[in-house]
């Protein structure tokens, strides 16, 4: 059995005096220790309804241990970059573009993230000089 063959969700009652990983291993027979540790570290395991990231946490026994393969991975949280408005009037906005944000579309199907972040209903797009995505600049 591999992690991929697990049901998307499930739960069980933990046995006494074992780690989260050991409780998972006892219930999910055939899963590797490595896969079970990865499930914990990726935020897929909860104990008593709270996310448990530590596979070595010792359990007293009787706790509800659950898994959800669709739970978000806390290591991959996206944060919105902070924009600094340099100038703004009724027709123009000048911002300091943070590193990692595209100021122009990167393909025919994409929109520039900078435009999407500041677009107002009915606003028209103006040409923005291309800046490297990895460069902080004024746009």
N, C-alpha and C positions, 0 to 999 in steps of 0.2 A: 504494500500500500504506500502511495506517495502522498505528499500534501495535496497534490492536484486531485487525487481521488477522494479526498475528504468531502463530506457534505459541506455546503457553504456555511452552515451554522450548526451548533450543537452544544450540549452542556451535560455535566455530570457532577456528582458529589465527590469531593476529594477524600481520599483515604487519610488516616491519621499519620502525623509526623513524617511528611515527605516534602520534597521540593515541588514547585509548580511543574517543572520539566518531568519529574518522576511521576507525578500524578497524571500528566498527559500521556506519558509513555505507558502507564498501566492501563489507561482507558483506550488509547489509540494504538493498539497492538500493531507492531510492524513499522511504525514511524521511527526514523532515525533520531538520535539525540540532537544532531545538528539541525534537522528540520524543525524539531520542537522548540529548540532555542531560538531559531529564526522566527517562528510564529510569535513568540513572546516579544522579541526585540522589534518586530514590525507592528506591534500594537494590535495583534489579532486575538489575544487572550485576555480575558477578564476574570477576576476573582471577586465574588460578591458584588458584581455589577460595575466594578472599577477596573479600568485598563491596568494590566500587569505587565510591565516591561522587564521584570527581573525573573529569569527562569530558575534562579537559585533561591528564591524566596521560600522559606519554610512555612508549610501549612499545618495548622493544628488538627485539621480533619473536620469534615462536615461542611466546608465551604462549597459554594456552587462555583465551579470552574466552567467557563464557556469559551467557545471560539466563534469568531465571525471572520471568514476569509475576505469579506467586503469592508471591514473596518479600515479607516484611513491609517496610513503609516505615519506616525508622528515625526519620523526622520525626514519626511518629504513634505513638510508644510510649506506652502507657498506664502510668501509675504508680499504685500503690495509695496512697490518701491515708493519712497517719499519723494514727491515732486516739490520743487520750490518755485513759486511764481515770481518772476523777476519784474514783469510789467503786464498790465491788463487794462484794456479799455473796452468800449462797446464793439470794436471790430478786430482787435488783435490781442493775442495772449502770447507772452514770451515766458518760457519756463526753463529751468535748469534740468536737463535730461540726465537722469541717473544712469550709471553704468548698468548694462544688461538689458536695456529697454530699446527696442527698435523704433526709429523715428520715421521709417519709410516701409512700405509693404515689402516683404521678402519674396513674394510670389504673386502670380496673377490672382489667386484666390484669397490671399491674406490681406488684412488691413494692418496698418501700422499701429502697434500697441499705444504709442504716444497719442495718436489721433483718437483712438477709441477712449482713452482715459480722459480726454478733455473735450470731446465733441459735444456740442450743444445741439438740440433739435433745430433743424433748418440751417445749420452752419455749413458753409462751403469750405472745401479743403484748399489750402494754398500750398505751393511748393515749399518743402522744407529741405534745406541742403542736407545731403546725406552725411551722417556721422557714423563712425564705427559703433556697433552695438556695445562693444567693450569699453567705450570711452564716455566719460561724463562730459557733457557740453551744454551750451545754451542753444535752444531750438526755437 
